[in-house]
């Protein structure tokens, strides 16, 4: 619509990141460069994923309206690479668990925000045409920040040597949920034919549940020893 | 964070020039790049006529449109694009919109025009000339209705009609929920087309039997006219006349190939262009033949000129003359023959003569024969219309639009003017019989009135119907048919099939003092963008800052959640 509208969308998408960065104390650790490095890792991992997808999953021109469950499932399996990437980032940073998680997640999510949302927002939200989808996209970026923090926490827990036996299963389940969340969302949309706002709501609820679970697990793990 | 970032940028610029280049050039390119056209709905619009005739401007003078849509119900229309539907189109509202200096008018036409009620079609047909009569400053467009466009109209209607009587809170809520539409045309401003050539075609059948034979000229103009050139299919006016002319050419070319039926009359067929613009094609043709060349069939011994105009319907036939023919002249003979044939062979046709003097003070000539009358050639026009002022002759409603069922006689006939092939065929037969009686001088030879020269099979309905179908398959407005157009070349080919010496005649308007000027940009793509008012942006900004405030508090007090989580999990730890 206007530059003002773009400003609205941008503020909505970006400010939670800024607030999180400031309030989580990352700024006191001089973590800016570490976040940038995490972002660079994000880029590298995405590149690898794309190459892999392009090589092994050539575009399947399926029949119109047919949802290819197996194909999509296989494709989201490739998102496992994100876990590896997050682990890579965290293993290269020395420090407390929270610090490692926050740096990896912030860098990762910010890189995603810059790479996949800034340009559509700039191009779309500034156009004459008004569409709610840019506001939704901004909300979505907030959700994905929470998502990546939870995911980084779960990865951190999973890679700990002193993870109790009883924790192994819930952590693995959460890990799988994180990876296949996008796939699950698509499945929901396809089965229940949700509207765009409902999808956003479902996504928020799902992400919130995953994050709460991982928070409880994290708290338990950190304070148990 | 920002200090660090600025340090990074500083180092980057100092250390390497190419890096700056890589970072900044794309950034600049993105900043200045034009906004993409990602429209909610894209549709084709047809602009109202724009032309100058004898220095007098007609129609809309503008093509550019970039304003928000409203319907006539809205209170303020100034600089808005007013959308109307044909079904509830009223001239007063149209004028009201123009008086309030609306930015543009878009009239939505139904997809199936022939299914419209009779009175609406009739009403609109009568308004067409009125809309064109004066010059309109703002662009006026016509669009074909589809589901998307209808939904845009409905949404605009609700937002236009509910304003004014609401409280401030309701208005505020309304702005957040309702959609506005920004209508934007993609084309440039309309400009005069220079050096436009109107094409006319002539062909002849030479008579036999000595020098200086009398010549009968048969004329029909092929161009159509309506409020929007791209929508003028001109089925009855004058697709019917052209198809009748071609049929007559076919019939007489057959007769003229046999020695026994080769008559002592030259037949000259002329399909004129620019007929709706004061018969420009005919005018130039006459000038070419009478003023410039030494020998021409038109210069000596013209028996009469028969113009065919709007003959595809109705049970009446009018012979329009500017001077009642004198007894003994060939004109009078044809009049008598037409009366005789219609009386004895076609009793359901009411034939009459209409006398109207040429009014030289008028801007527009009434009928095509007046062009010939001015040059002192004996001429008249045959038409089923009683007056040249009838709206059927210049309406976008005059389309073929016949469903397959009604083509075979069954089904409802369409509401507007249309061509009834049966009646066109009957009229063609009547004219052909009368012409033949004149050419072979049958009445003086004592042939009875009900003698049929052309048997049933000779006038072919399929042929007539095919020609009308082909002519009405594309709009034939004068400003759309150029000299390379398929209409002209196919007509030329068709005439060449039956006639000799088929020639083209071009009219170009004079450079310094043009008699007619046409304008382009008559068909455009219009985009309807969904937009919200500026107040909505402000509202949104307030909401977003509220949300961000809540987010800030939530993140600040994350410790609370953490401690809750800790307290919940503690007993579990102890029991471990």
Boltz contact constraints between the chains, C-beta under 6 A:
constraints:
  - contact:
      token1: [A, 4]
      token2: [B, 537]
      max_distance: 6.0
  - contact:
      token1: [A, 5]
      token2: [B, 537]
      max_distance: 6.0
  - contact:
      token1: [A, 8]
      token2: [B, 540]
      max_distance: 6.0
  - contact:
      token1: [A, 8]
      token2: [B, 541]
      max_distance: 6.0
  - contact:
      token1: [A, 8]
      token2: [B, 544]
      max_distance: 6.0
  - contact:
      token1: [A, 11]
      token2: [B, 544]
      max_distance: 6.0
  - contact:
      token1: [A, 12]
      token2: [B, 544]
      max_distance: 6.0
  - contact:
      token1: [A, 15]
      token2: [B, 548]
      max_distance: 6.0
  - contact:
      token1: [A, 16]
      token2: [B, 551]
      max_distance: 6.0
  - contact:
      token1: [A, 19]
      token2: [B, 552]
      max_distance: 6.0
  - contact:
      token1: [A, 19]
      token2: [B, 555]
      max_distance: 6.0
  - contact:
      token1: [A, 20]
      token2: [B, 555]
      max_distance: 6.0
  - contact:
      token1: [A, 23]
      token2: [B, 555]
      max_distance: 6.0
  - contact:
      token1: [A, 23]
      token2: [B, 556]
      max_distance: 6.0
  - contact:
      token1: [A, 27]
      token2: [B, 1]
      max_distance: 6.0
  - contact:
      token1: [A, 32]
      token2: [B, 1]
      max_distance: 6.0
  - contact:
      token1: [A, 32]
      token2: [B, 4]
      max_distance: 6.0
  - contact:
      token1: [A, 127]
      token2: [B, 35]
      max_distance: 6.0
  - contact:
      token1: [A, 127]
      token2: [B, 38]
      max_distance: 6.0
  - contact:
      token1: [A, 128]
      token2: [B, 182]
      max_distance: 6.0
  - contact:
      token1: [A, 128]
      token2: [B, 529]
      max_distance: 6.0
  - contact:
      token1: [A, 129]
      token2: [B, 38]
      max_distance: 6.0
  - contact:
      token1: [A, 129]
      token2: [B, 529]
      max_distance: 6.0
  - contact:
      token1: [A, 129]
      token2: [B, 530]
      max_distance: 6.0
  - contact:
      token1: [A, 130]
      token2: [B, 530]
      max_distance: 6.0
  - contact:
      token1: [A, 130]
      token2: [B, 531]
      max_distance: 6.0
  - contact:
      token1: [A, 130]
      token2: [B, 532]
      max_distance: 6.0
  - contact:
      token1: [A, 215]
      token2: [B, 565]
      max_distance: 6.0
  - contact:
      token1: [A, 216]
      token2: [B, 565]
      max_distance: 6.0
  - contact:
      token1: [A, 216]
      token2: [B, 569]
      max_distance: 6.0
  - contact:
      token1: [A, 219]
      token2: [B, 565]
      max_distance: 6.0
  - contact:
      token1: [A, 219]
      token2: [B, 566]
      max_distance: 6.0
  - contact:
      token1: [A, 219]
      token2: [B, 569]
      max_distance: 6.0
  - contact:
      token1: [A, 220]
      token2: [B, 569]
      max_distance: 6.0
  - contact:
      token1: [A, 224]
      token2: [B, 573]
      max_distance: 6.0
